[in-house]
Amino acid sequence: MKFYLIIKELRETQELSQKELALRLKKTQSTISDWEKRRSEPSLQDIEDIANFFDVTTDFLLGREDDFGNVTISSGNVSGNGNTVNSHNVIGSRTAALSPSDSELLRKYHSAPANIQKAIKELLS
């Protein structure tokens, strides 16, 4: 997923309008709109500020890392510790830190009766 899609998804997940996000990042609404419509790209400082605001990594914002910290290299080779990883491979993972609301949803799911869990799985598939 690309930055313009990721920032929009993060913004909508937090139920923020472009104007609300712009105020929190000290930007204009048109700047947020331009990022989401691929008319412009944020600066490195903007990317860092956005990552801090949404509590995600910059790699996640740039589409190089999934929700669980798995990093995907899209081109070239990465060498280190005597290992070489070719392009389009996933490197390592780390434990995902869930937000309090996500933790609560997961707790509710696991404590729900089997028929409710089944209905949720069907709804999400």
C-alpha positions as CSV (number, residue, x, y, z in Angstrom):
1,M,0.0,0.0,0.0
2,K,1.3,3.4,-0.8
3,F,1.6,6.5,1.4
4,Y,-1.4,8.3,0.0
5,L,-3.7,5.3,0.8
6,I,-2.1,4.7,4.2
7,I,-2.5,8.2,5.5
8,K,-6.2,8.3,4.3
9,E,-6.9,4.9,6.0
10,L,-5.2,6.1,9.2
11,R,-7.1,9.3,9.2
12,E,-10.4,7.6,8.6
13,T,-9.7,5.0,11.2
14,Q,-9.2,7.8,13.7
15,E,-12.4,9.4,12.4
16,L,-10.6,12.6,11.5
17,S,-11.5,14.9,8.7
18,Q,-8.7,16.3,6.5
19,K,-9.2,19.6,8.3
20,E,-8.9,18.0,11.8
21,L,-5.7,16.2,10.8
22,A,-4.3,19.3,9.2
23,L,-4.9,21.3,12.5
24,R,-3.2,18.6,14.5
25,L,-0.2,18.4,12.2
26,K,-0.1,22.2,11.7
27,K,-0.7,21.9,8.0
28,T,-3.5,23.1,5.8
29,Q,-6.5,21.0,4.7
30,S,-5.4,21.4,1.1
31,T,-2.0,19.9,2.0
32,I,-3.6,16.8,3.5
33,S,-5.9,16.6,0.4
34,D,-2.9,16.9,-1.9
35,W,-1.0,14.1,-0.1
36,E,-4.1,11.8,-0.3
37,K,-4.6,12.6,-4.0
38,R,-0.9,12.2,-4.9
39,R,-0.6,15.8,-6.0
40,S,2.3,16.3,-3.6
41,E,4.4,14.4,-1.2
42,P,5.2,15.2,2.4
43,S,8.7,16.2,3.5
44,L,10.8,13.9,5.6
45,Q,9.9,15.9,8.7
46,D,6.2,15.7,7.8
47,I,6.5,11.9,7.5
48,E,8.1,11.7,10.9
49,D,5.4,14.0,12.4
50,I,2.7,11.9,10.9
51,A,4.3,8.6,12.1
52,N,4.5,10.1,15.6
53,F,0.9,11.4,15.5
54,F,-0.5,8.0,14.5
55,D,2.0,6.0,16.5
56,V,3.3,4.0,13.5
57,T,6.7,3.7,12.0
58,T,7.9,5.7,9.0
59,D,8.4,2.3,7.2
60,F,4.7,1.6,7.8
61,L,3.7,5.0,6.3
62,L,5.8,4.3,3.3
63,G,4.3,0.9,2.7
64,R,7.5,-1.0,3.6
65,E,6.2,-2.5,6.9
66,D,3.0,-4.2,7.8
67,D,1.0,-3.9,11.0
68,F,3.3,-6.5,12.7
69,G,6.7,-4.9,11.8
70,N,7.5,-7.2,8.9
71,V,9.6,-5.1,6.5
72,T,9.4,-5.8,2.7
73,I,12.3,-4.8,0.5
74,S,10.9,-4.0,-3.0
75,S,14.1,-3.8,-4.9
76,G,17.8,-4.6,-4.6
77,N,19.6,-6.7,-2.0
78,V,20.2,-6.2,1.6
79,S,23.3,-7.7,3.2
80,G,24.3,-8.0,6.8
81,N,25.4,-10.5,9.4
82,G,26.6,-12.8,6.6
83,N,23.2,-13.0,5.0
84,T,21.8,-11.5,1.8
85,V,18.1,-11.0,1.2
86,N,16.9,-10.6,-2.4
87,S,14.2,-8.2,-3.5
88,H,10.5,-8.8,-2.6
89,N,11.3,-10.7,0.6
90,V,9.9,-10.1,4.0
91,I,12.5,-9.5,6.7
92,G,11.9,-10.4,10.4
93,S,9.1,-9.4,12.6
94,R,8.4,-8.0,16.0
95,T,5.5,-8.2,18.4
96,A,2.7,-5.9,17.5
97,A,1.7,-3.3,20.1
98,L,-2.1,-3.1,20.1
99,S,-3.9,0.1,21.0
100,P,-6.1,-0.1,24.1
101,S,-9.2,-0.1,21.9
102,D,-7.8,-2.9,19.7
103,S,-6.9,-4.9,22.9
104,E,-10.4,-4.5,24.2
105,L,-11.9,-5.6,20.9
106,L,-9.7,-8.7,20.9
107,R,-10.6,-9.5,24.5
108,K,-14.3,-9.2,23.7
109,Y,-13.9,-11.4,20.6
110,H,-12.1,-14.1,22.6
111,S,-14.7,-14.1,25.4
112,A,-17.6,-14.2,22.9
113,P,-19.5,-17.4,22.3
114,A,-18.4,-19.6,19.4
115,N,-21.4,-18.6,17.2
116,I,-20.6,-14.9,17.6
117,Q,-16.9,-15.5,16.8
118,K,-18.0,-17.4,13.7
119,A,-20.3,-14.6,12.6
120,I,-17.4,-12.1,13.0
121,K,-15.1,-14.2,11.0
122,E,-17.7,-14.5,8.2
123,L,-18.4,-10.8,8.3
124,L,-14.7,-10.0,7.9
125,S,-13.9,-12.6,5.2
